[in-house]
Amino acid sequence: MIFAVLDFTDFAIIAAIVAVLAGGTVVARASFGPANRDRLTRVEQKLDLLLTHAGLDYTPATKAAWQALADEGPARKIAAIKAYREETGAGLADAKQAVEEYIEGRR
């Protein structure tokens, strides 16, 4: 029933809108590189200081054991994968992927 109301030009306009939105998402992800991640980290630290200065009780979320191991460097990557598996019960491939994504996201 809905297709009887829409013309070919309507479908073309909808397709163009979807293409623009999808392209914008790709550009936004590509522009959020390491420099922007560093800037975001600095902004978060400043926000933490402001919250503390305002007298609000704020405690940042503690890192999981596997995250702390992954932060120590590449030599501790296997230990981080093992810790991730113990905490979550995930398989080896899933644990390896999660740890590698965490390390990449930190860069």
Number of C-alpha atoms within 10 A of each C-alpha: 5 5 8 6 7 10 9 8 9 11 12 11 11 11 12 12 12 12 12 11 12 12 11 12 12 10 11 11 9 9 11 11 12 13 11 11 14 13 11 13 13 12 12 12 12 12 12 16 13 12 14 13 10 9 9 10 9 10 9 7 6 8 9 13 14 22 18 14 21 23 15 11 11 12 10 14 20 16 15 26 26 18 21 24 18 13 12 9 12 15 13 13 10 14 21 19 12 15 22 16 11 15 16 10 11 13 10
